[in-house]
Amino acid sequence: MKDERKILVTGASGYVGGRLVTALLEDGADVRVFVRDANKAQSHSWANQVEIATGNATDFESTKSALTGVHTAFYLLHSINLGPNFDEIEAAMAKNFAKAAESCGVKQIIYLGGINNDIKSSKHLNSRENTGKSLATTSVPVIELRAGIIIGSGSASFEMLRHLTHRLPVMTTPKWVSNKTHPIAIRDVLWYLRNCTKLEKPVAGIFDIGGPEVLTYADMMQKFAKLSGLRKRLIIKVPVLTPKLSSLWIGFVTPVPTSLARPLVGSLISEVVADPNKSINNLIPPPKEGLIDVEKAISLALSNVSSNTVSTRWSDATLPTAPWQKAQSDPEWAGEMILRDKKIRITDASIKSLWEAIEEIGGENGWYGSDFLWYLRGLLDRMIGGVGLRRGRRDPIHLRVGDSLDFWRVESLIPEQSLKLYAEMILPGKAWLEFRISKLPNGQSEVIQEATFSPRGLGGQLYWYAVLPLHGLVFPTMIRNLIRSANRKDYAAKNASV
């Protein structure tokens, strides 16, 4: 039965938001999403089942437009990557959203924050708490659900746990690995969120949500090692690793960049345990089968990773870039200098196989040669605070707009025609890598591979000319091996049909 109450989901392109939209649609809800980039939203499987409103939660008018006619609004936004003043940005954004919701007659706001019951509290957790307070400054009732570590395939916490455990059989760790935490499976987070929309009357209140177990981060590492078939990890606690040093260490060992690891690590200095006096279970009972324990949550997440069924990922959220990198795809008539490295090849390979080869680029599949140079560029990017190559890709075969792809982001994609990647590495300018394929009148295929760079000042121009010799190694090899891969696919398909 279709629910007549319209529901707005902010952060729908993010890790929790993307999955929540799917869950709400399964419940028959009438869903509208509020996103900054409509193209990114269109790439999701649910795009044709929802209304898409574009804008920014910092802008009152676009927020008000998105909230018009809405009964329940989910607030799933954060700004932890936006520099040292992220807490002020988050508070202002939440107040703006609350005022817009009140002016539109919204009946209920639902906010997912973080458990913050310890005296020792990080700036990140304090900001999450203050965001909830800012949302509650108007007459619109706010349900604030506070969670600890969320365990699920693709979550930043899960990726940190997985890579630390896999890569380090012996670990020197900070004291916070002994702090108590209260993890919860992503499925249970979605259970509580989706059922908040089914309450008969609006509710205002703060509720902690946690799984059935309270344990330490070190305990979770050992459980992960056991479920992964690894030996028990030797964990040596040392007192000298500050949160800053810990985040640098995590940024080096795991795919999670230092900029994101810092607030996550900061949260681990606190004991993040749900307060039984703030339990949600009196309002929304847990699932009949019970909440998922940590071992099952890790097993489910590992299963999704191994079967390539990770629907959303922490890296889905676009990372901030330098101010001169924020505006993507500026037209050439805007006056920017555009530097290009363009390669054109004609081949007998089919369009279908060429597209498959293009869409499989990056991550574990590599970059069609000169991978050691890509690795070194990624390592350099990591050393100066960038994302590096370790983000990999969400799916080894298929891409969608908005996907992270090593240190690139999929900016546009037209199947069997073009793929355009935008660089999220730290650069003195803006960079793109684009592939275009088309069928020629004689039946052959044309492949265009084009690297484009818009330099920032003299430093940007010097950077381009400094790396040109490397382009001479990387880009000819890339297009040549890409076409070879497509030819192999054609050959395999031909033999399979015989």
C-alpha positions as semicolon CSV with decimal commas, in nm:
position;residue;x (nm);y (nm);z (nm)
1;M;0,000;0,000;0,000
2;K;0,137;0,341;-0,102
3;D;0,206;0,579;0,188
4;E;0,052;0,918;0,105
5;R;0,296;1,109;0,326
6;K;0,577;1,253;0,118
7;I;0,925;1,187;0,258
8;L;1,235;1,391;0,179
9;V;1,579;1,233;0,204
10;T;1,884;1,457;0,214
11;G;2,225;1,301;0,160
12;A;2,066;1,048;-0,076
13;S;2,393;1,009;-0,266
14;G;2,576;0,915;0,053
15;Y;2,637;0,584;0,229
16;V;2,330;0,572;0,457
17;G;2,104;0,793;0,246
18;G;2,138;0,585;-0,070
19;R;2,036;0,268;0,115
20;L;1,758;0,444;0,304
21;V;1,592;0,551;-0,020
22;T;1,581;0,189;-0,133
23;A;1,437;0,079;0,203
24;L;1,166;0,348;0,198
25;L;1,064;0,255;-0,156
26;E;1,033;-0,109;-0,046
27;D;0,788;0,017;0,217
28;G;0,581;0,189;-0,054
29;A;0,679;0,539;0,053
30;D;0,646;0,851;-0,165
31;V;1,007;0,972;-0,175
32;R;1,175;1,292;-0,285
33;V;1,553;1,330;-0,266
34;F;1,739;1,657;-0,217
35;V;2,079;1,654;-0,387
36;R;2,334;1,896;-0,523
37;D;2,394;1,699;-0,841
38;A;2,092;1,555;-1,024
39;N;2,315;1,355;-1,261
40;K;2,469;1,174;-0,966
41;A;2,124;1,087;-0,832
42;Q;2,011;0,968;-1,176
43;S;2,278;0,698;-1,171
44;H;2,113;0,517;-0,877
45;S;1,878;0,226;-0,937
46;W;1,597;0,413;-0,759
47;A;1,623;0,731;-0,970
48;N;1,306;0,668;-1,171
49;Q;1,104;0,592;-0,858
50;V;1,164;0,921;-0,674
51;E;1,132;1,294;-0,724
52;I;1,469;1,466;-0,752
53;A;1,509;1,816;-0,609
54;T;1,840;1,994;-0,657
55;G;1,998;2,261;-0,442
56;N;2,207;2,310;-0,133
57;A;2,104;2,295;0,232
58;T;2,294;2,619;0,291
59;D;2,057;2,798;0,052
60;F;1,717;2,879;0,204
61;E;1,519;2,905;-0,119
62;S;1,632;2,576;-0,274
63;T;1,586;2,402;0,062
64;K;1,237;2,546;0,098
65;S;1,149;2,434;-0,253
66;A;1,265;2,080;-0,177
67;L;1,064;2,071;0,149
68;T;0,737;2,200;0,001
69;G;0,462;1,940;0,045
70;V;0,684;1,715;0,260
71;H;0,553;1,543;0,573
72;T;0,876;1,386;0,702
73;A;1,231;1,502;0,626
74;F;1,546;1,300;0,686
75;Y;1,853;1,507;0,768
76;L;2,159;1,299;0,678
77;L;2,410;1,574;0,603
78;H;2,751;1,644;0,751
79;S;3,047;1,864;0,670
80;I;3,338;1,694;0,848
81;N;3,559;1,729;0,541
82;L;3,513;2,104;0,504
83;G;3,807;2,220;0,712
84;P;3,860;2,322;1,077
85;N;3,535;2,520;1,098
86;F;3,314;2,228;0,994
87;D;3,121;2,249;1,322
88;E;3,012;2,608;1,251
89;I;2,915;2,513;0,895
90;E;2,711;2,216;1,019
91;A;2,525;2,425;1,280
92;A;2,438;2,700;1,030
93;M;2,325;2,447;0,770
94;A;2,101;2,266;1,021
95;K;1,939;2,591;1,137
96;N;1,869;2,690;0,779
97;F;1,712;2,350;0,710
98;A;1,496;2,369;1,024
99;K;1,367;2,717;0,937
100;A;1,282;2,609;0,584
101;A;1,105;2,299;0,720
102;E;0,899;2,511;0,959
103;S;0,800;2,755;0,684
104;C;0,681;2,461;0,469
105;G;0,476;2,299;0,744
106;V;0,691;1,986;0,769
107;K;0,555;1,762;1,047
108;Q;0,864;1,561;1,139
109;I;1,244;1,583;1,102
110;I;1,451;1,267;1,151
111;Y;1,822;1,311;1,209
112;L;2,099;1,050;1,232
113;G;2,374;1,169;1,467
114;G;2,638;1,008;1,689
115;I;2,633;0,874;2,046
116;N;2,794;1,133;2,272
117;N;2,761;1,023;2,635
118;D;3,127;1,031;2,745
119;I;3,281;1,323;2,933
120;K;3,574;1,304;2,689
121;S;3,415;1,407;2,363
122;S;3,563;1,485;2,024
123;K;3,493;1,792;1,816
124;H;3,323;1,568;1,561
125;L;3,079;1,417;1,814
126;N;3,014;1,756;1,972
127;S;2,930;1,892;1,628
128;R;2,692;1,601;1,564
129;E;2,519;1,682;1,895
130;N;2,504;2,054;1,817
131;T;2,357;1,977;1,476
132;G;2,069;1,801;1,650
133;K;2,021;2,103;1,878
134;S;2,022;2,337;1,576
135;L;1,758;2,126;1,400
136;A;1,542;2,147;1,713
137;T;1,539;2,531;1,726
138;T;1,199;2,556;1,555
139;S;0,853;2,415;1,621
140;V;0,909;2,109;1,398
141;P;0,952;1,794;1,614
142;V;1,291;1,626;1,568
143;I;1,369;1,259;1,624
144;E;1,744;1,238;1,677
145;L;1,886;0,887;1,647
146;R;2,241;0,860;1,778
147;A;2,452;0,569;1,654
148;G;2,804;0,452;1,723
149;I;3,017;0,265;1,471
150;I;2,803;0,146;1,179
151;I;2,909;-0,196;1,046
152;G;2,824;-0,256;0,683
153;S;2,990;-0,308;0,348
154;G;3,119;0,024;0,222
155;S;3,106;0,219;0,549
156;A;3,419;0,416;0,642
157;S;3,435;0,243;0,982
158;F;3,414;-0,100;0,818
159;E;3,683;-0,011;0,562
160;M;3,915;0,108;0,840
161;L;3,856;-0,211;1,037
162;R;3,897;-0,438;0,735
163;H;4,221;-0,292;0,605
164;L;4,387;-0,248;0,943
165;T;4,316;-0,611;1,028
166;H;4,414;-0,751;0,688
167;R;4,735;-0,557;0,644
168;L;4,878;-0,554;0,996
169;P;4,923;-0,890;1,173
170;V;5,118;-0,699;1,439
171;M;4,991;-0,355;1,533
172;T;5,121;-0,083;1,760
173;T;4,804;0,102;1,841
174;P;4,691;0,396;2,052
175;K;4,517;0,343;2,385
176;W;4,175;0,411;2,233
177;V;4,158;0,057;2,090
178;S;4,062;-0,048;2,445
179;N;3,776;0,202;2,469
180;K;3,426;0,057;2,472
181;T;3,213;0,106;2,163
182;H;2,861;0,003;2,069
183;P;2,854;-0,097;1,701
184;I;2,533;-0,143;1,507
185;A;2,470;-0,312;1,173
186;I;2,363;-0,089;0,884
187;R;2,051;-0,307;0,844
188;D;1,942;-0,220;1,198
189;V;2,014;0,150;1,145
190;L;1,784;0,137;0,843
191;W;1,523;-0,054;1,046
192;Y;1,496;0,228;1,297
193;L;1,511;0,505;1,036
194;R;1,242;0,361;0,811
195;N;1,013;0,285;1,106
196;C;1,039;0,642;1,233
197;T;0,830;0,737;0,929
198;K;0,548;0,502;1,035
199;L;0,473;0,662;1,373
200;E;0,113;0,780;1,406
201;K;0,208;1,117;1,557
202;P;0,519;1,339;1,533
203;V;0,772;1,275;1,808
204;A;1,048;1,489;1,954
205;G;1,332;1,323;2,137
206;I;1,689;1,193;2,145
207;F;1,736;0,816;2,119
208;D;2,055;0,609;2,124
209;I;2,070;0,307;1,894
210;G;2,322;0,026;1,930
211;G;2,355;-0,342;1,854
212;P;2,334;-0,628;2,105
213;E;2,703;-0,609;2,205
214;V;2,934;-0,358;2,373
215;L;3,299;-0,431;2,299
216;T;3,629;-0,262;2,224
217;Y;3,772;-0,172;1,885
218;A;4,045;-0,429;1,949
219;D;3,775;-0,695;2,007
220;M;3,620;-0,608;1,672
221;M;3,959;-0,642;1,501
222;Q;4,002;-0,991;1,645
223;K;3,649;-1,091;1,540
224;F;3,721;-0,961;1,191
225;A;4,047;-1,158;1,173
226;K;3,868;-1,476;1,284
227;L;3,589;-1,437;1,027
228;S;3,842;-1,359;0,753
229;G;4,039;-1,676;0,827
230;L;4,335;-1,479;0,962
231;R;4,547;-1,550;1,266
232;K;4,479;-1,363;1,586
233;R;4,627;-1,015;1,559
234;L;4,898;-0,905;1,803
235;I;4,794;-0,564;1,932
236;I;5,052;-0,361;2,123
237;K;4,909;-0,048;2,285
238;V;5,135;0,256;2,310
239;P;5,053;0,590;2,478
240;V;5,228;0,819;2,230
241;L;4,992;0,795;1,932
242;T;4,778;1,108;1,940
243;P;4,455;1,125;1,736
244;K;4,643;1,332;1,478
245;L;4,922;1,076;1,445
246;S;4,667;0,794;1,445
247;S;4,474;0,951;1,158
248;L;4,796;0,990;0,957
249;W;4,873;0,623;1,023
250;I;4,521;0,514;0,919
251;G;4,543;0,735;0,610
252;F;4,863;0,556;0,514
253;V;4,745;0,197;0,580
254;T;4,377;0,208;0,475
255;P;4,178;0,356;0,183
256;V;4,023;0,614;0,417
257;P;4,207;0,945;0,363
258;T;4,356;1,132;0,656
259;S;4,099;1,412;0,624
260;L;3,817;1,165;0,694
261;A;4,014;0,944;0,935
262;R;4,085;1,240;1,165
263;P;3,726;1,299;1,285
264;L;3,659;0,924;1,296
265;V;3,967;0,864;1,512
266;G;3,875;1,166;1,723
267;S;3,545;0,995;1,799
268;L;3,724;0,680;1,917
269;I;3,891;0,864;2,207
270;S;3,544;0,862;2,364
271;E;3,358;0,558;2,493
272;V;3,068;0,545;2,250
273;V;2,805;0,338;2,432
274;A;2,429;0,379;2,405
275;D;2,254;0,513;2,715
276;P;1,976;0,267;2,816
277;N;1,773;0,564;2,938
278;K;1,765;0,693;2,578
279;S;1,662;0,364;2,422
280;I;1,452;0,376;2,105
281;N;1,298;0,034;2,172
282;N;0,999;0,167;2,366
283;L;0,908;0,380;2,064
284;I;1,019;0,139;1,789
285;P;1,067;-0,225;1,894
286;P;1,365;-0,406;1,739
287;P;1,307;-0,656;1,453
288;K;1,134;-0,979;1,553
289;E;1,449;-1,176;1,472
290;G;1,650;-0,943;1,697
291;L;1,931;-0,701;1,631
292;I;2,232;-0,826;1,436
293;D;2,544;-0,903;1,641
294;V;2,891;-0,788;1,537
295;E;3,005;-1,121;1,390
296;K;2,696;-1,150;1,171
297;A;2,724;-0,785;1,068
298;I;3,087;-0,835;0,964
299;S;2,999;-1,160;0,782
300;L;2,720;-0,989;0,587
301;A;2,951;-0,702;0,495
302;L;3,229;-0,936;0,383
303;S;2,978;-1,132;0,175
304;N;2,868;-0,815;-0,006
305;V;3,229;-0,718;-0,073
306;S;3,322;-1,061;-0,211
307;S;3,010;-1,077;-0,431
308;N;3,054;-0,717;-0,556
309;T;2,711;-0,614;-0,430
310;V;2,812;-0,303;-0,236
311;S;2,529;-0,061;-0,317
312;T;2,671;0,249;-0,147
313;R;3,014;0,336;-0,017
314;W;3,176;0,595;0,210
315;S;3,356;0,739;-0,093
316;D;3,024;0,816;-0,266
317;A;3,030;1,150;-0,088
318;T;3,235;1,394;-0,295
319;L;3,549;1,504;-0,116
320;P;3,630;1,873;-0,092
321;T;3,900;2,006;-0,316
322;A;4,100;2,325;-0,321
323;P;3,892;2,637;-0,395
324;W;4,015;2,655;-0,753
325;Q;3,914;2,291;-0,810
326;K;3,553;2,318;-0,693
327;A;3,390;2,433;-1,019
328;Q;3,405;2,138;-1,256
329;S;3,370;2,140;-1,632
330;D;3,392;2,516;-1,679
331;P;3,331;2,598;-2,046
332;E;3,630;2,702;-2,252
333;W;3,466;3,032;-2,337
334;A;3,486;3,117;-1,964
335;G;3,847;3,212;-2,030
336;E;4,033;2,929;-1,857
337;M;4,356;2,799;-2,006
338;I;4,304;2,442;-2,123
339;L;4,602;2,210;-2,179
340;R;4,542;1,876;-2,350
341;D;4,701;1,542;-2,420
342;K;4,485;1,377;-2,686
343;K;4,527;1,032;-2,837
344;I;4,312;0,901;-3,127
345;R;4,320;0,543;-3,250
346;I;4,122;0,351;-3,513
347;T;4,055;-0,015;-3,439
348;D;3,853;-0,315;-3,554
349;A;3,741;-0,378;-3,193
350;S;3,368;-0,357;-3,138
351;I;3,204;-0,070;-2,953
352;K;3,065;-0,316;-2,696
353;S;3,407;-0,457;-2,608
354;L;3,572;-0,115;-2,608
355;W;3,313;0,012;-2,364
356;E;3,358;-0,289;-2,137
357;A;3,735;-0,229;-2,134
358;I;3,687;0,142;-2,057
359;E;3,434;0,078;-1,779
360;E;3,666;-0,173;-1,610
361;I;3,954;0,071;-1,571
362;G;4,113;0,140;-1,233
363;G;4,093;-0,021;-0,891
364;E;4,214;-0,381;-0,879
365;N;4,193;-0,389;-1,260
366;G;4,472;-0,133;-1,297
367;W;4,523;0,141;-1,555
368;Y;4,630;-0,059;-1,863
369;G;5,002;-0,036;-1,807
370;S;5,255;0,181;-1,622
371;D;5,077;0,087;-1,301
372;F;5,391;0,158;-1,100
373;L;5,373;0,523;-1,212
374;W;5,007;0,541;-1,111
375;Y;5,103;0,388;-0,776
376;L;5,377;0,647;-0,723
377;R;5,139;0,931;-0,813
378;G;4,886;0,793;-0,566
379;L;5,152;0,759;-0,297
380;L;5,261;1,119;-0,352
381;D;4,900;1,232;-0,326
382;R;4,859;1,042;0,004
383;M;5,177;1,198;0,143
384;I;5,042;1,549;0,090
385;G;4,699;1,470;0,232
386;G;4,509;1,352;-0,076
387;V;4,295;1,043;-0,135
388;G;4,558;0,840;-0,322
389;L;4,477;0,524;-0,517
390;R;4,346;0,307;-0,231
391;R;3,982;0,409;-0,263
392;G;3,960;0,170;-0,557
393;R;3,612;0,134;-0,701
394;R;3,268;0,031;-0,572
395;D;3,214;-0,234;-0,842
396;P;3,491;-0,403;-1,047
397;I;3,289;-0,405;-1,371
398;H;3,033;-0,124;-1,378
399;L;3,055;0,247;-1,303
400;R;2,791;0,509;-1,233
401;V;2,803;0,889;-1,217
402;G;2,943;0,998;-0,881
403;D;3,147;0,682;-0,820
404;S;3,494;0,729;-0,680
405;L;3,760;0,559;-0,892
406;D;4,098;0,567;-0,719
407;F;4,180;0,940;-0,714
408;W;3,920;1,018;-0,983
409;R;3,545;1,076;-0,967
410;V;3,304;0,973;-1,244
411;E;3,171;1,308;-1,367
412;S;2,972;1,185;-1,665
413;L;2,900;0,856;-1,833
414;I;2,709;0,763;-2,148
415;P;2,715;0,385;-2,204
416;E;2,907;0,281;-2,516
417;Q;2,989;0,645;-2,590
418;S;3,191;0,829;-2,327
419;L;3,335;0,826;-1,976
420;K;3,465;1,143;-1,813
421;L;3,665;1,136;-1,490
422;Y;3,741;1,437;-1,270
423;A;4,062;1,437;-1,063
424;E;4,023;1,453;-0,685
425;M;4,397;1,430;-0,624
426;I;4,568;1,743;-0,492
427;L;4,669;1,948;-0,796
428;P;4,754;2,308;-0,885
429;G;4,446;2,322;-1,106
430;K;4,164;2,103;-1,239
431;A;4,213;1,783;-1,436
432;W;3,998;1,541;-1,632
433;L;4,052;1,212;-1,813
434;E;3,799;1,130;-2,084
435;F;3,735;0,837;-2,315
436;R;3,506;0,863;-2,618
437;I;3,424;0,588;-2,867
438;S;3,222;0,595;-3,190
439;K;3,150;0,380;-3,494
440;L;3,298;0,496;-3,824
441;P;3,120;0,463;-4,161
442;N;3,365;0,190;-4,269
443;G;3,263;-0,026;-3,971
444;Q;3,574;0,038;-3,765
445;S;3,573;0,211;-3,424
446;E;3,737;0,538;-3,324
447;V;3,879;0,568;-2,973
448;I;3,964;0,910;-2,829
449;Q;4,153;0,933;-2,501
450;E;4,198;1,287;-2,375
451;A;4,366;1,424;-2,062
452;T;4,265;1,785;-1,994
453;F;4,418;2,025;-1,742
454;S;4,317;2,374;-1,640
455;P;4,619;2,512;-1,452
456;R;4,604;2,754;-1,164
457;G;4,859;3,022;-1,230
458;L;5,220;2,974;-1,328
459;G;5,262;2,687;-1,081
460;G;4,991;2,492;-1,256
461;Q;5,148;2,546;-1,598
462;L;5,490;2,439;-1,470
463;Y;5,332;2,127;-1,320
464;W;5,179;2,029;-1,656
465;Y;5,504;2,063;-1,846
466;A;5,696;1,883;-1,570
467;V;5,475;1,574;-1,600
468;L;5,457;1,573;-1,982
469;P;5,745;1,322;-2,009
470;L;5,546;1,084;-1,787
471;H;5,241;1,138;-2,007
472;G;5,457;1,014;-2,294
473;L;5,495;0,685;-2,108
474;V;5,151;0,648;-1,953
475;F;4,892;0,760;-2,208
476;P;5,013;0,585;-2,529
477;T;5,046;0,261;-2,329
478;M;4,700;0,308;-2,179
479;I;4,511;0,346;-2,506
480;R;4,711;0,068;-2,673
481;N;4,642;-0,182;-2,392
482;L;4,280;-0,073;-2,365
483;I;4,228;-0,160;-2,732
484;R;4,413;-0,491;-2,683
485;S;4,179;-0,574;-2,396
486;A;3,879;-0,499;-2,620
487;N;4,021;-0,718;-2,897
488;R;4,065;-1,005;-2,651
489;K;3,703;-0,964;-2,543
490;D;3,590;-0,979;-2,907
491;Y;3,803;-1,287;-2,966
492;A;3,662;-1,461;-2,658
493;A;3,305;-1,374;-2,754
494;K;3,360;-1,504;-3,111
495;N;3,502;-1,834;-2,987
496;A;3,226;-1,873;-2,731
497;S;2,964;-1,845;-3,004
498;V;3,125;-2,106;-3,229
